[in-house]
Amino acid sequence: MTLPPELERFAAEVVAAGRYRDVADVVAAGVTLLQRQEQARAEFVASLEAAEAEAEREGWHSLDDVLADMDRIIAEKRDAA
C-alpha cells in the first residue's frame, strides 16, 4: 500500500513517537475511524428514513402550519384575558 507523502510522514512521526507499533497499525486505526464514521452516517440516514416513513404514515405539519397554530393559540389566550 502506498500513502501520499504527507500521510507517510505523519504515520512515520506517530510511530516514532511510540503511539503506534508500525505504519500498518496507523492505517488500521484510520480505517477503524472511517468504519465508525460510516456506521454513524448509516444510522443517521436510517433515522431520517424512519422519520420520513412515520411522517408519511401519520401525517406531518409544516413549520408554517405550526407557527400559525401557535399564533392562533396566543391570540385566543390574549383575547380571553
C-alpha positions in Angstrom: 0.0 0.0 0.0 1.3 3.4 -0.9 0.4 6.5 1.1 0.7 10.1 -0.2 3.9 11.7 1.1 2.1 13.9 3.8 0.3 10.8 5.2 3.5 8.7 5.1 5.3 11.4 7.1 2.5 11.6 9.6 2.4 7.9 10.0 6.2 7.8 10.5 6.0 10.5 13.1 3.4 8.8 15.2 5.2 5.5 15.0 8.5 7.3 16.0 6.6 8.9 18.9 5.6 5.4 20.1 1.9 5.9 19.7 1.7 3.0 17.2 3.8 -0.1 16.7 4.1 0.4 12.9 2.5 2.0 9.9 0.1 -0.9 9.5 -1.3 0.0 13.0 -1.7 3.6 11.9 -3.6 2.6 8.8 -5.7 0.2 10.8 -6.6 3.0 13.3 -7.6 5.2 10.4 -9.7 2.5 8.8 -11.4 1.9 12.1 -12.3 5.6 12.5 -13.6 5.6 8.9 -15.7 2.5 9.7 -17.2 4.2 12.8 -17.9 7.3 10.8 -19.6 5.3 8.1 -21.7 3.4 10.7 -22.8 6.8 12.2 -23.7 8.0 8.8 -25.7 4.9 8.1 -27.5 5.2 11.4 -28.3 8.9 10.7 -29.6 8.1 7.2 -31.8 5.3 8.7 -33.2 7.7 11.3 -34.1 10.1 8.6 -35.8 7.4 6.6 -37.7 6.2 9.7 -38.8 9.8 10.4 -39.9 10.2 6.8 -41.8 6.9 6.9 -43.5 8.0 10.2 -44.4 11.3 8.7 -46.0 9.6 5.6 -47.8 7.2 7.9 -49.1 9.6 10.5 -49.0 12.9 8.6 -46.8 15.9 9.2 -47.1 19.6 9.8 -45.1 22.2 8.0 -43.3 24.9 10.1 -45.8 27.4 8.7 -48.7 25.3 10.0 -47.1 25.1 13.4 -46.4 28.8 13.6 -49.9 29.7 12.5 -51.3 27.4 15.2 -49.1 29.0 17.8 -50.2 32.5 16.7 -53.8 31.4 17.0 -53.4 29.9 20.4 -51.6 33.0 21.6 -54.3 35.3 20.2 -57.0 33.2 21.9 -55.2 33.4 25.3 -54.7 37.1 24.9 -58.4 37.7 23.9 -59.6 35.6 26.8 -57.6 37.7 29.3 
